[in-house]
Amino acid sequence: MVVAVNPAVLFAGDGWRVSELQQADVPRLQAFFDANPEYFHTIGGEGPKVTTAQEEFDSVPPPEFPYRQRWMLAWTDADGAIVGMADVLADFNAERVWHVGLFIVATSLHGHGAASLMYRQLELWMRADGAQWVRLGVVLGNVRAERFWQRQGYAELRQRHAIPMGVRSNTVRVLMKPLAQGTVADYLALVGRDRPDAP
C-alpha cells in the first residue's frame, strides 16, 4: 500500500481523514482516477489518461481569475486509501467567494450517502475559513451530479456553452450557494461574470 506523503489532517470525521495532496501524491491520485473513471466517461466521453492526475494537480486558473489559495484535497479511509477528492479555491475572483472544482467520490460509495457527508465536511471547513458563497460548475445532462448539487442547496446562475472536455463539448451550468446572509444579488455584485447576461 502507498501511504500519504504528507499526512497532515485538515479535517476529519465519519471514518475519513482529509488532507492536502502534494506533488509526490500524484501517483495515488492517478490510481484513484483509474479505479473510478465514471466521472471522466460521463463528462468527457473517455476515461482518465495516464497524465490526468498530474494535469489536474498542475491546473490553476489564468491570471485574470485571482484567488487566495488552492487545495487539492483527498478523503482517505482507515487504510489510507483515497475514497474521495476535491479541488478547492479560496477567494476566487472576490473575497469570501470559494470555488469547488472537481469533486469525485469512489464509485463503491455511491448510493450510501457518502458524497453528502463528504460535502458537508467540506462546506463546514470552507465556512470556518471565511467562505460566504460557494460556486461550482456542473455539466448539463450529468443528471446524477445535477441532482446531487441541487440537494446540497445550489441553484443555477447561468450557463456556459461549448466548453471542451475530453472528446466532447459541453454546456456547463454555473451554480452557487450562499453560506451566510448574502443574497444572489450581493454575490452577482461581486462576481459579475456569473450574471446571466454577462459575456
Secondary structure, DSSP 8 states (H G I E B T S, - for coil): ----S---EEEEETTEEEEE--GGGHHHHHHHHHH--HHHHHHHSS---TTHHHHHHH----TTS--SEEEEEEEE-TTS-EEEEEEEEES-SSTTEEEEEEEEE-GGGTTTTHHHHHHHHHHHHHHHTT-SEEEEEEETT-HHHHHHHHHTT-EEEEEEEEEEETTEEEEEEEEEEESSS--HHHHHHH-GGGSTT--
